[in-house]
Amino acid sequence: MKKILSILFCIITTNSYSQGFDQNIEQRAINFLADSILKSEKHVRIFRFDGRIDKGYFDTESTIISMWGLPFCKQSEDRQREEAGLTRSGIDWNKEGVKLEKQLRSLSQDSTTNYEEVRLEVPKGIKKVSAFKNRKDKVHPKNRWNRWRNPVFGLAHDLYVFSAIEFEDIFLVTINSNEVNGSTGIIYHIILNKNGDVKDWCRTTYIS
């Protein structure tokens, strides 16, 4: 009897823990990136991903700093649309950022999940690599050849998926695409509703 109760306790404990975290949001974000965005990145030869979720935000302030990347990206996107003679989004993204910041200050973010044990499925169109190769490859001497080759055949990029930021009505998932052995990259901001459906996204580039 004691053995049966112990087994039941373990099952209940495991289920309670798993209900506290749903990696479906990050999975849907990386799936959308692979299916709808990466194919248009003509200058990148290959995208690599090891399936990990990075816990990029450790307190409210760091979460807010990351969140403001979305309004800044959207403001830049609106300027580019205007310069191209297209209609702007019609959204005041500065006010939207202030609203989202207020939500973050009033909502508690999950700080208990051990993301080291979480692995996402690597979608088709992205090369699956080991954690060691994806995160340590930059210092390996053999990549001197890759530094010469990449500008000719297209760049190779590593993808880093950061844990979703939850708001009242949406989730925000940020995915960084970093050039292997280089200093350039792309940041994707993907907005999903509470059902996990992608509502909007934005793309910006950087040089470090």
C-alpha positions in Angstrom: 0.0 0.0 0.0 2.8 2.4 0.9 4.5 1.6 -2.4 1.3 2.5 -4.3 0.9 5.7 -2.4 4.5 6.7 -3.1 4.0 6.1 -6.9 0.9 8.1 -6.9 2.6 11.0 -5.1 5.4 11.0 -7.7 2.9 11.1 -10.5 0.9 14.0 -8.9 4.1 15.9 -8.2 5.4 15.5 -11.7 2.1 16.6 -13.3 1.9 19.6 -11.0 5.4 20.7 -12.0 4.8 20.2 -15.7 1.6 22.3 -15.6 3.7 25.2 -14.4 5.6 25.4 -17.8 4.4 24.9 -21.3 7.1 24.9 -23.9 4.5 24.9 -26.7 4.8 28.7 -27.0 8.6 28.6 -27.8 8.1 25.6 -30.0 5.4 27.4 -32.1 7.7 30.4 -32.4 10.6 28.4 -33.7 8.3 26.5 -36.0 6.9 29.8 -37.4 10.4 31.1 -37.9 11.4 28.0 -39.9 8.2 27.8 -42.0 7.5 31.5 -42.7 10.6 33.6 -42.3 14.0 31.9 -42.7 13.4 30.9 -46.3 13.6 34.6 -47.3 17.0 35.1 -45.6 18.9 34.8 -48.8 22.3 35.7 -47.4 22.4 33.0 -44.8 23.6 29.6 -46.0 22.5 27.5 -43.0 20.7 28.0 -39.7 21.7 25.7 -36.8 19.9 25.0 -33.5 20.5 22.7 -30.6 17.0 22.7 -29.2 17.7 24.6 -26.0 15.6 27.4 -24.5 17.8 30.2 -23.0 16.6 31.8 -19.8 17.5 35.3 -20.8 15.6 37.3 -18.2 16.4 37.0 -14.5 14.4 39.8 -13.0 11.7 42.4 -14.0 14.2 45.0 -15.2 16.1 42.7 -17.5 12.7 41.4 -18.9 11.6 45.0 -19.5 14.8 45.9 -21.3 14.4 42.9 -23.6 10.7 43.7 -24.2 11.5 47.2 -25.5 13.3 45.6 -28.4 9.9 44.9 -29.9 8.6 48.5 -30.0 12.0 49.8 -31.3 11.9 47.2 -34.0 8.3 48.1 -35.0 9.1 51.8 -35.1 12.0 51.1 -37.5 9.7 48.9 -39.5 7.1 51.7 -39.8 9.8 54.1 -41.0 10.9 51.7 -43.6 7.4 51.1 -44.8 6.8 54.9 -45.1 10.1 55.3 -47.0 8.9 52.6 -49.4 5.6 54.4 -49.9 3.6 51.8 -47.9 1.1 52.3 -45.2 2.4 52.4 -41.6 1.0 50.0 -39.0 -1.2 52.7 -37.4 0.0 51.7 -33.9 1.9 54.1 -31.6 4.6 51.6 -30.6 6.0 53.9 -28.0 2.7 53.9 -26.2 2.4 50.2 -26.8 5.8 49.7 -25.1 4.7 51.7 -22.1 1.6 49.6 -21.8 3.5 46.4 -22.0 6.0 47.6 -19.4 3.2 48.4 -17.0 1.9 44.9 -17.5 5.3 43.4 -16.8 5.6 45.3 -13.5 2.3 44.0 -12.3 2.6 40.4 -13.5 4.9 37.8 -12.0 7.2 35.9 -14.4 8.0 32.2 -14.0 11.4 32.0 -12.3 11.3 28.3 -11.2 11.6 26.4 -14.5 14.9 24.7 -15.1 15.4 25.4 -18.8 18.6 23.3 -18.9 16.3 20.2 -19.0 14.0 21.5 -21.8 14.6 20.6 -25.4 12.6 21.9 -28.4 12.1 19.9 -31.5 14.3 21.3 -34.3 12.0 22.0 -37.2 12.6 21.1 -40.9 14.8 23.6 -42.6 17.1 24.1 -39.6 20.1 22.0 -39.0 20.1 20.2 -35.6 23.5 20.3 -33.8 24.8 19.2 -30.4 24.9 21.7 -27.6 28.7 21.6 -27.7 29.1 22.3 -31.3 26.4 25.0 -31.4 27.8 27.0 -28.4 31.6 26.3 -28.4 32.3 26.1 -32.1 33.3 29.8 -32.3 36.7 29.2 -30.7 37.7 26.1 -32.7 40.7 26.6 -35.0 39.1 24.7 -37.8 36.7 27.6 -38.4 39.4 29.7 -40.0 38.3 27.9 -43.2 34.7 28.8 -42.5 35.5 32.4 -42.0 36.9 32.5 -45.5 34.2 30.3 -47.0 31.1 31.9 -45.5 31.1 35.2 -47.5 31.4 33.2 -50.7 28.7 30.5 -50.0 26.5 32.4 -47.6 26.8 32.8 -43.8 26.1 30.2 -41.2 24.0 31.3 -38.2 23.3 29.8 -34.8 19.8 30.3 -33.4 19.1 31.1 -29.7 15.5 30.9 -28.5 14.8 32.8 -25.3 12.1 31.9 -22.9 8.7 33.5 -23.6 7.7 36.7 -21.9 4.1 36.5 -20.8 1.7 39.5 -20.9 -2.0 39.8 -20.2 -3.1 38.8 -23.7 0.1 37.7 -25.5 3.4 36.0 -25.3 6.6 37.5 -26.8 9.4 35.1 -27.9 12.7 36.6 -29.0 15.0 34.5 -31.2 18.6 35.6 -31.9 20.4 34.5 -35.1 24.1 35.0 -34.6 26.7 34.7 -37.4 29.1 31.9 -36.7 32.6 33.3 -36.1 31.3 36.8 -37.0 29.9 39.9 -35.5 26.6 40.3 -37.3 23.2 38.9 -36.5 19.4 39.1 -36.7 16.9 39.4 -33.9 13.3 38.1 -34.4 10.5 39.2 -32.1 7.5 36.9 -32.4 4.1 37.7 -30.9 1.7 34.9 -30.1 -1.7 34.9 -28.5 -2.7 32.8 -25.5 -3.6 29.9 -27.8 -0.1 29.9 -29.3 -1.1 31.4 -32.6 1.3 33.9 -34.2 -0.2 37.4 -34.4 2.7 39.4 -35.6 6.5 39.5 -35.8 9.4 41.9 -36.4 13.0 41.5 -37.6 16.0 43.7 -37.0 19.7 43.3 -37.7 22.8 44.2 -35.6 26.5 44.4 -35.7 28.3 43.8 -32.4 
